[in-house]
């Protein structure tokens, strides 16, 4: 149910705002989302963590807290980068409005010859990624 509501929201959101010009905070949101994506694809844990705030919160949409703080992220993602050296995230679409970037992604490198889709919602505060929401299949 959450997934259907969320995708409907995204469609309306995209249609309403996709052609509006970006302001400074939107450019920052876009740049921070891209910075962490580039580092993720290189498996570079330090560069990956750079755009995140020290007390970043990672959620499974809509409100299940999975991690809090860079140190928890460091432990989980360093292990993931080591276990899956071919891990790769292909950006399919990015929507940016205000301090929020929403990425539609295709992830590969976890299982041989298989990919899966993901949605990540990044919220920016004080020049860093403060919250991330991952939308997963029900």
C-alpha positions as CSV (number, residue, x, y, z in Angstrom):
1,X,0.0,0.0,0.0
2,X,2.8,2.5,0.9
3,X,4.5,1.7,-2.3
4,X,1.5,2.5,-4.5
5,X,0.8,5.8,-2.6
6,X,4.5,6.7,-2.8
7,X,4.7,6.1,-6.5
8,X,1.6,8.1,-7.2
9,X,3.0,10.9,-5.2
10,X,6.3,10.7,-7.2
11,X,4.4,10.8,-10.5
12,X,2.5,14.0,-9.5
13,X,5.6,15.5,-7.9
14,X,7.6,14.9,-11.1
15,X,4.9,16.2,-13.4
16,X,4.5,19.3,-11.4
17,X,8.1,20.3,-10.8
18,X,10.3,18.6,-13.4
19,X,10.6,21.7,-15.6
20,X,11.2,24.3,-12.9
21,X,14.7,25.8,-12.6
22,X,17.0,24.7,-9.8
23,X,17.9,27.0,-6.9
24,X,21.0,26.8,-4.7
25,X,19.7,24.2,-2.3
26,X,18.5,22.0,-5.2
27,X,21.9,22.2,-6.8
28,X,23.4,21.2,-3.5
29,X,21.0,18.3,-3.1
30,X,21.7,17.1,-6.6
31,X,25.5,17.4,-6.1
32,X,25.6,15.6,-2.7
33,X,23.4,12.7,-4.1
34,X,25.8,12.4,-7.0
35,X,28.9,12.6,-4.9
36,X,27.9,9.7,-2.7
37,X,26.7,7.7,-5.7
38,X,30.1,8.1,-7.5
39,X,32.0,7.0,-4.3
40,X,29.6,4.1,-3.8
41,X,30.4,2.9,-7.4
42,X,34.1,3.1,-6.6
43,X,33.8,1.3,-3.3
44,X,35.5,4.2,-1.6
45,X,34.1,4.2,2.0
46,X,35.7,7.6,3.0
47,X,34.5,9.4,-0.1
48,X,31.1,7.7,0.2
49,X,30.6,9.0,3.8
50,X,31.9,12.5,3.1
51,X,28.5,14.1,2.0
52,X,26.7,12.7,5.0
53,X,26.2,14.5,8.3
54,X,27.8,12.9,11.4
55,X,24.3,12.0,12.8
56,X,22.7,10.9,9.6
57,X,19.6,8.7,9.9
58,X,18.9,5.9,7.4
59,X,15.3,4.6,7.2
60,X,13.3,2.0,5.4
61,X,10.4,4.0,4.1
62,X,8.3,5.3,5.7
63,X,9.7,5.3,9.2
64,X,11.8,2.3,10.2
65,X,15.2,3.5,11.4
66,X,18.0,1.2,10.2
67,X,21.1,3.2,11.1
68,X,22.1,6.3,12.8
69,X,25.4,8.1,12.4
70,X,28.4,7.8,10.1
71,X,30.0,5.1,12.2
72,X,27.1,2.7,11.8
73,X,27.1,3.5,8.0
74,X,30.9,2.9,7.9
75,X,30.6,-0.5,9.4
76,X,27.8,-1.7,7.2
77,X,28.9,-0.2,3.9
78,X,32.6,-1.1,4.3
79,X,31.6,-4.7,4.8
80,X,29.3,-4.4,1.7
81,X,32.0,-2.9,-0.5
82,X,34.4,-5.7,0.6
83,X,31.9,-8.5,0.1
84,X,30.7,-7.3,-3.3
85,X,33.6,-5.7,-5.2
86,X,31.5,-5.5,-8.4
87,X,28.7,-3.6,-6.6
88,X,27.3,-0.9,-8.9
89,X,24.5,1.6,-8.8
90,X,23.1,2.9,-12.1
91,X,21.1,6.1,-11.8
92,X,17.9,5.8,-13.9
93,X,16.3,9.1,-12.8
94,X,16.8,11.8,-10.3
95,X,14.1,14.3,-9.1
96,X,15.2,17.3,-7.1
97,X,12.9,19.7,-5.3
98,X,14.1,22.0,-2.5
99,X,16.4,20.1,-0.1
100,X,15.3,16.7,-1.4
101,X,16.8,14.4,-4.1
102,X,14.9,11.2,-5.1
103,X,16.9,8.6,-7.0
104,X,15.6,5.7,-9.0
105,X,18.4,3.2,-9.2
106,X,19.3,-0.1,-10.6
107,X,21.7,-2.1,-8.4
108,X,24.0,-4.9,-9.7
109,X,27.0,-6.8,-8.4
110,X,25.3,-8.5,-5.5
111,X,24.1,-11.6,-7.3
112,X,25.6,-12.8,-10.6
113,X,23.7,-11.5,-13.6
114,X,20.9,-10.1,-11.5
115,X,19.8,-6.5,-10.8
116,X,17.3,-5.0,-8.5
117,X,15.6,-1.6,-8.4
118,X,15.7,0.9,-5.6
119,X,14.4,4.3,-4.6
120,X,16.5,6.5,-2.3
121,X,15.2,9.8,-0.9
122,X,18.0,12.1,0.4
123,X,17.1,15.0,2.6
124,X,19.8,17.8,2.9
125,X,20.3,19.9,6.0
126,X,23.2,22.3,6.8
127,X,25.1,21.3,3.6
128,X,25.1,17.5,4.3
129,X,22.8,14.5,3.7
130,X,20.9,14.3,7.0
131,X,18.3,11.6,6.2
132,X,17.9,8.8,3.7
133,X,14.8,6.8,3.1
134,X,15.0,3.6,1.0
135,X,11.7,2.4,-0.5
136,X,11.7,-1.4,-0.6
137,X,9.2,-3.9,-2.2
138,X,6.5,-5.0,0.2
